[in-house]
Structure formats: C-alpha cells, structure tokens
Amino acid sequence: MRSILGFLSGCVRQILQGGRAYRAWVLALLGITAVGAAAYAKQFHDGLIATNMRDQVSWAFYVGNFTFLVGVAAAAVLLVIPAYVYQWKPIKEVVLLGELLAISALAMCLLFVTVDVGRPDRLLHMVPFFGTPNWPASLLAWDALVLNIYLLLNVVLVGYILFKAYRREPTSNRILVPLVLLSIPVAISTHTVTAFLYNGMASRPYWNASILAPRFIASAFCSGPAVMLILFQILRRTVGLPIKDQAIWKVAELMAYAMFLNLFLLGAEVFKEFYSATEHTLFTRYLWFGIGEHRALVPYAWLSLICSVTAFVLFLVPRTRQNLVTLNLGCVLIWAGVYVEKGMGLVIPGMTPDTLGEIYEYRPTLNEWCIAAGIFSIGFLIFTFLVKIAVPIFYGTFHVRAAGAD
C-alpha cells in the first residue's frame, strides 16, 4: 500500500511539473474546458432546446462524436494484434501509447453520452441496484456494459505496466498476456454493439444494414490509427520517445487494408440502395444528392468520400506511405473522411426524413460546438497527463527510489 501511495503521489508531481510549453498547453486546454463547461451549464439550465436537436432529429452532433470516438478507442487493437499475437517488437514498444489513447477516447465517449441526455441524472436508471438496466434485452445496456468493461480493462493494463516499471520489476506474462488478449474481443465488441444499437431500430431503414458492424470496425481501423500516427510523431519530437519508423510504416500498411475494406463496404451498401430503388433509398438519396431544395448534407457526403479515396491512394502506394509529409496528409484526410461519415453521414440521414416524412435540416449550434470542444479538450488533458507519467517511467527517471528521494 505504501508503494502504491508513493506511486500515485509521484504521478501527481509529474503532472504538476513541466516547462513553459507544457504549462501553456495545459492552460489552453483548461481554458477550452471552461468554455465547454459554461456552454453545458447553459444547456443544463435551458434544456436540449439550447441545441438544434428536435423531435425529428433527436440524435445528432453529440452521438456522431460518440460513435467516432468509440472507433478511435477500439483501434488500439490494430497495435495489440501484431505486437502480442505475432510478437512484432517495433509495434510492441508503442502498444502502451495506443492504450493511453483508448482511455482518453473512452472518457470522451462517456462525456458525449452524458451531455446528449437532457436529464443526466436519469442515467442512474442504467446502473444496477440503483435502477433497472433491462439487461440483457436492452442494447443500450449492452453498449454501456462493454464500454465500461473496455475502459476498466485499459486502466488495469496501463496501471499494471506503469506500476511494474515504476518498481523496476518485470511484468508477469501470466497476468499481462491474458489481459491483452482479452482486450481484443472486448475492443471489437464495443464498436459492434454500437453498430447493433443503430441497426436494431426497425423504424430507421437507413441503419438496417447487416454490414453496418463490419463498416464500423473497418472505419475504426482507419481513423483511430490515423490519430495514433500523428501522436507518435509529435511525441517522438517533443519528448524523444524512441518510436521506430518501422512501427509507423507497419501501422500505415495495415491502415491501407482497412481503408480498402471500408470503401468496399461503403460501395456495396450504396449499390444495394440505388440498384434496388425501394422507398427506403430516400434516406441515402438525401445524403448523396439531396431531396429537392434540402441539400444540407450533400457537400459533407462528397467531401468525406473524396478525403477517404485520396487518403487510400496515399496509403496504398509505399512511396507516399513512407514519406512523412504525404503520410501525415493522408492521416488528416482519413480522419476528416471518417469523422464526417460517422457524424453527418451516419446519424443525420438515419433520421431525415423522419417517420412522418418531414425533413428537418439539422446543423449544430454554437453551444453544441463549445460543449464538444470542451469534451475534446478534457480528452487531450487526460492523454497529456498519462503521457507525462508514462514517459519518465520509460526513461527510468521516475521510479521507486527516485520518487522516494523527492
């Protein structure tokens, strides 16, 4: 217990110390968080009327961000599989960073769910013993369950690895390997259950596609690693983490396969909708071509497709995939493409037109943008603090004796 308390107090000291750039970054994130908190206070006081969500479109910007971030969290599997299943050492050295990103993304997921609920106190109805979660019949209860299990699993994994390194003790494969291997199906299940939450709604034909879960997972293996690759390069430059180019190239290669699968599944779904030409094609047509004068989503749909195809070409060619300039351009493009696809391109068309045929063209309010910015800043803060603790442990400057000497 004494060693654990020393570790925790040392972690706090690591977070509180740093240079000018670190302090400026943290203060900037705290400022954005304060803006988001003020915006949420207004929404909490006024209700969801402070947003542009209405009865016609009751899932919107917040749920789109939630869906995107579930994919970012699940993408840590793309590092875990080659590292622990195939024992590829260059990626094994950066798996922990993927787990840190997963923790940050999952925290943001839960926050987006919270702000999307008009009465967040009613979330207690999903907590066992406090309410009636209606498990296992409720897909919402399943989604909450797998997200919290995945978050707990990542916290335990990261805590165990860092604590052992802090004590300068080797990790036990009997503990570490089962936890890591368990994280693979749990990570896949987070995005799978989220997809089931959508296509289990019979009244929303746009989401009633059996390939929605594979599309979710394929797009997650595009957007999540794109964030990781940029973070790897930033950390390599700012804190000098020894991240090898081979690890970056291998992740980029795996992303190319995921991009192809994502585009193929998108093409299969678009073909099915337009070739069958049933009345349910209305929702897909609204996304890609608009309905009459209602064309709010059309620019977003085509922008997402152009970004995704361009990124796929950049990642497919080894020469551009292994050039940091074009690699980073591809990462930004695929991130933007999937972000739009998961937000404007997934949630809004599923509810437009509504079940009565009314078209309500939704756009996020400034208040929603501020709340979303605040949540993202909290996620960045969590990742920053976790890296601030992990890096000194990696370098051996923060360990049990050094902490005791302080």
N, C-alpha and C positions, 0 to 999 in steps of 0.2 A: 504493500500500500504506500509506503514511504517513497519507493521508486516511482510509482505511478504519479503521486502528487508532485514529485520533483520534475517528472517529465511534463506534466500539464503546466506547472508554473514556468518552466523553461520555454514552453511553446508560447505562452503569453509574452514573455520577454522578447522572444524572436519577432513576434508580430509588432511589438511596440517600437523596436529599433530599426533604423534604416536611414539611407541617405536622403538627399533633397528630392530626387526623382521619385523615390518610393513614397515619401510623405505627400508630395504633390499629387501623385496618382491616387493614393488612398483618400485624400481630402476631396479630390474631384469626384470620386465615386460616392463618397459620403454626401456631397452636395447634391448629386443627381438623385440619390436615395431620398434625401429630404424633400426634393421636389415631387418625387413619386408618392411619398407619404402624405404630403399636403393634398395632392390630387386624389389620393384614395380617401382621405378624410372627407373631402367634398362629396365623393361618390357614396361613402358610407352614410353621410348625413342626408343627401338628397335621394339616394336610391339609384337603381340602374338607369333611371331617366337621365342621369349625367352622361351616359354613354349613348351611342346611336343604335343600340340593340332595341328591338321592338318585338312584339308578338310574332311577326312574320320571320324575323331573323333573331333568334334567341341565343344561338351560338355564333360567335364572331371572332374578333381580333384576339381576345384572351385565349379562347380554345384553340385557335390556329397556332399561337405561340406555344401553348402547352403541347400540342401534337408534334410540332417541330422539335422541341426540346427533349421529348421522350426519345426521339430518334437519335439526338446527339448523345444522350446518356447510354443508349443501347449500343452505340458504335464502338464502345470500349472493347467489345467482343472481337472486333477486327484486329486488335492488338493481342488479345488474350490467346486466340486460337493458334497463330503462328508461333507465339512465344512459348506456350506451355504444352500445346498438343504436338507441335513439330520441333520444339526446343531450338528455335532460331534466336541466337544470342543477341544480335543488334536490336531487335524489337523487344526482347525480354527486358532490356535495360530501360525502356521507356514505358512499360506497361503501367507502372505506378502513376505516371502523369495522366494516362487515359482514365484511370480510376478516380483521380482527383477531379478531372473534368466531369466525370459521370456524377460525382457527388454534387458538384455545383449545378449541373443541369437538372438533376432531380429536385434540388431545393427550389429552383426556379419553377419547375413543373408544379410543385405543390402550392407555391405562391400564386401562380396564374389560376389554378383551380379555386383558390380562396377568394381572389378578387372577382372571379366570374360569378360567384354566388352572391345574390343580393343580401342574404342573411347568413353570413359565415358561421354564426352560432349554430345554425341548423346542421352543420357538418357533424355535430355530435351524434346525430341520428345514425351515422355510419360507423360509430365507434362501438365495439362490443361492450356490453354491460351498461353503457350509457344510452344506447339507442337500439334500433333494430336494423342491422345492415342488410337483412334479407339475403344472406349468403347461404347457399351457392346460386340461388336463382338470379340474383342481380349482377349484371355485367359491370355496373358501376362499382359494386363492392369488390368484384374480382380485380378491377383496374386499380383501386385503392390498395388492395392487398399486395399485388405484385410490385407496384411502385415502391411501397414502403419496405417490402422484403428486399428489393434490389438496393434501395438506399442503405438499409441496415447492413446488408452483405458487404457493400463497398466500404462503409465506415469501419466495419470489423477488419476487413482486409487491409485497408490503409493503416488503421491504428496498430494492427499486429506487426506489419512490416516496419513501420517507423519506430515503434517501441523497441523491437528487437535490435534494430540498427542503432538506436539511442543507447541501448545497453551493451552494444558491440557483441551481440550474440547472434549466431546463425539461426535462420528461420527453420522450423521443422516442416519437412515435406508432408508429414502425416497430417499437419494442420493446414498448411498453405495450399497444397495441390487440390485437396477436395473442395476447399472454399473457392479457388479459382475456377475449377471445372464446373462447380455448381453455378457460378455466375454466368456461364454461357447460356444454359437454357432459361435462367431467370431473366437475363437481359433480352433474349429473343421474345420471351413471353410478355414483357412489358409493352412492346410495340404490337405484338399480336393481339393481346387483349384490347388495346386501344383501338385497333382496326375493327375487332369484333364489336366494340361499343358503337361504332359507326354503322357497319353493315348489318347489325342486328335490328335496325329500325326499319320495319317493313313499310312505313309510310314515307320513307325517303328513298325513292328508287335510285337516285344518283349514287348512293353509297352501297346499294345492294349488289356488290360485285364480289365474287368468290376470290378474286385475285387481289383484293384490297390489302390483305395482310402481307402477302409477298411484296407488293408495291411499297408498303410502309417500310419493310425491312431493307429492301434494296435501296430506297432513297435515304434511309438512315445510314447505310454504309457508304453513302456519297457525302452527305452534309457533315456528319459527325467527324470523320477523319479529315475533312477539309479544314475544320476548326483546329483540330489537333496539329496538322502540319504547320499551320501558321504559328500556333503557340510554341511548337517545338523550336522553330527558327528564332522566335523572339526570346525564348528562354536561353537558347544557345548563345545569343549575342549579349543579352543583358546580365545573366548570372553565370555564363560559361559552362552550362551543363554539357557533358560530353555525349551529345547525341550524334551518332554517326549518320553520314549521308546514305549509307545502305539501308538504314531503317526508314528514312524518308522516302527513298525510291521504292522500297517494297510496299509501303503503305499506299503510295501513289499508284503502283501497279494494281494492287487489289481494288483500289477505288475505280480504276478503269473498267474492271469486270462488273463491278456493282452498277456503274453508270450505264453500261450496255444493257444489263438486265432491267434497270429502271426504265430506260427509254423503250425497250421491247415491250414491257408490260403496259406502259402508257399507250403505245401504238396498238396493242391488242385490244385494249379497252375502248379506245377511240374508234377502231374499226367496227367492233361489235355494236357500239351505239349507233353510228351513222349508217352502217350497212343494213342493220335490222330495221331502222327507221320507224320504231314504235313511238307511241306518245311519250315514252319516258326519255326520248332523245332530247326533249325540250330543255332539260337541265344542262346537258352537255353543249347544246347549241347556244344557250345563254352564255356559257363560259367562253367559247371559242369565237362566236360570231355575233352574239347579242340577239335580243328579241326586239324588233322594231327600233325604237329610239333608246331602248335600255341596253347600253353597251359599256357599262362601267368597268366590267371585269376583262373585257377583250384585250386591252393593252397589256394587262398583267399576265394573262394566259400566254400570249405570244412572246412576251419578254422572258417569261420563265422557260419556255421551250427553246428560245434562241440561246439563252445562257447555258442551259443544260447540254445542248448539242455542241456548242462551241467548247465547253469545258471537256466534254467527252473526246473531241478530236485532239485537244491539247494533251490529255492524259493518255490517249491511245498511242500516240507517236513517242517512242522512247526518247528522242532527241529533245522534244519540248517538255516531256515529263521530267527529265533530269536537268532541266535548266530552271534555276530558282525563279527567274522573272516570269516565265510562262507558267511554271508550276503554281506560283502564287496567284497569278491572274486566273488560272483555272480553278483554284480553290475559292476565290471570291465569286467567280461566275457560278460554280455549282452550289455554293452556299446560297447565293441570291435566288437561283432557279428553284431549289428545293424549298427555301423559305416562302417564296410566293406560292409554289404548288401546294404546300401544306397549309398555308393560311388562306389567301384569297381564292386559290384554285380548288380547295377541297371543302372548306366549311361553308362558304357563302353559296356556291351553286347548289349544294345539297338542300338549301332552304329557299332557293329562289328559282322559279315562283313557289309560293307557299302552297299548302294543301288545298287552298281555295282558289288558287290561280292568280293571286295578287303578286305583283312584282314590287318589292321594296328594295331600293338600291342602297346598300349599306356602305358607309365609309366611317372609319374610326374618328372619334372626336379628339381634340387636343388633350382632353382629360385622360382618355384611354392611352394615347401615346406617352403621356407623362408617367402614368402608372406602369406601363410596360418598360419604359426606360429605367424607372426606379427598381423594378424587379431584376432587369438585366444587370444593373449596377450592383445589386446585392449578390448575384451570382458571380460577377467578376471579383467582388471583395472576398467571397468565400474561396475562390480559386487562388487569388493572390495570397491570402493568409496561409492556405495549405501549402503552396509552393514555398512561401517564406519559411515554413517549418521544415519542409522536406529537403530543401537544398543544403542547408548547413549539416543536416544529418548525412546526406550523401557525401559531403566533403569531409566529414569527421570533425567539424568544428563545434558541433552541438551533440554532446554525448554525456553519459552519466557523470564522468569526472569533471568535464568542463562545466556542466551545469552546476555541480556541487561547488566548484571553485568560485562561481559567480556569487 
